[in-house]
Structure formats: structure tokens, C-alpha cells
């Protein structure tokens, strides 16, 4: 069995906080929207997905002064693919309804900036 990689040798990643259209009602629809918006070979993982109309989104929109009815989420991408995602958010925002709100190397900071609660442990 191979030794565990040290933290310095693990792949680096970035977290992107984003908003998405209120027409998206499930995690699978959101993943499909990402798959159609970004190139095929760019891996991503959606961590938080709060859909339009939920209490969490209402509080987050008030915290950020967002007037539109949107859903809010956090996606994790590899650092090497980060520019592809940033460009995709800016170029395809009108078509897909995805809008980047914040990005960081720490998910804690994204949740703090978006006013999202930390998920409870199961």
C-alpha cells in the first residue's frame, strides 16, 4: 500500500461560490447545467446547493443584497482548471444563468462571504 500524500503534494483546488437560475430544482439539474456550460474534461464537484425559495437562500440574498430570485451553491474545481471555470462563468452567464459570486482556496471563506451556514454533521 502506498504512503499517504503529504498536504503539499496533494492537488490544489479552488472553491467558487455561484448563483444559478430559479428554474433549477435539483442537484442533478444543476450538475447537468455545469456539464453543458463547461468543457467535458474539466472535473468539478458541487458541495453546497441551496435552491430558490429556501430560508438559507433568502438569508444569503439579504446578506449579499441580491434582489433577483436565484439559487446559491459552491463548487470545487482543481486549481489547474480554475481559469477555465472563471472564463466560463463570465462568458456564459447570460446563457446559462450561472454567475460567480466569490472564489477562494478555502470553503470556509466562501460560506462566510455568501452568508451560508456550515452544514451539520450527519
N, C-alpha and C positions, 0 to 999 in steps of 0.2 A: 504494500500500500504506500502510495506517495505521501510525502510530508505535506502538511498544510502550507499554502502560500502565505507569506508574510503580508501585512497590510500594504506595504509599499509596492509589492509585486502584483497585487490584485488589479483587475481592470478598473479604471476610474470611471465615474458616472456623474451625470448631472440630473437634477430634478427640475421639471418645468411645471409651474402652475398655470393652468389654462382655463378658459371658459369655452363652453360649447352650446349649440342651439337647444332651445327648449323642446324641440321635436324628438330629441334623443331620450329614450325612456329606459334603456337597459345597458348594462355593461357590454354585452355583445354588439349592440348597435354602435356604441362608442368605439370599440375595437375595430369594427368594420369601417367606420368613418376614418380612423387613423390609417388603416390599411390602404384605403382608396386615395388618401391625401398624400402620403409619403411613399418614397421608393420601397420596393418589395424587400430588399435585403438590409433594411435598417431595423434592427431589433428594438423593441420598446416594451415596457411593462406599465400598465396603468395601476397605480396604487390606490388613489382615492378617487371616487366618482360620486359626487353629490348632485342629484338630479333636480331640475327646475321645480320649484314649489315646496321643497323640503325646508324645514326650520333651519337647518345648517346653512343652506344657500341663502335664505332670507337674511340671516345674521351676517354672513360673509359679504353679501352685496351691500348691506348697510355700512359695514366696516370699511369697505373699499369705495363707497359712493358710486356703485354701478346701478344705473337705472333700468337697463334692459333686463328682460326675463331670460336668464341663462342658467345653465348648469355649470358646476365648477369641479375641476379634477386636478390630479397630479400624476404626471407620467415620469418614468425613469428611463433615461437613454444613456448609452455609452458616450464617454467624452469624445471619442473619435467621430461619432455621428451627431454631436451636438449642433454643429453648424448647419447640417442638413435639415435638422428639425427647426432651428431658428429661421432659416430661409423659408422653409415650408409654411411655418406659421404666418410669416409676413406676406408671402406671395399668394397663398391660397385662403387667406382669411375670409375674403368676400364669398368665395365659392362654397367652402366647407362650413363656415361659421365658427371655426376654431380660432381662438385668439390667445396668444401668450400673455400672461399677466406678470410672471416673475420666474426667475431661474436662479439656481444655487447648487452648490455641491452638497448641501445638507437639507434633508427633507424637513427637519425641524424648523428651519428658517422659512421655507416656503409656507408651511402651515401657519406660522406666526404672521407672515406678511399678508396672507389671504384671510386670516381670521378663522381658520378651520380648527376644530378640536382634534386632539390626539385620539386615535381610535382606541377603544377599550380592549384589553387583552381578553382572549376567549378562555 
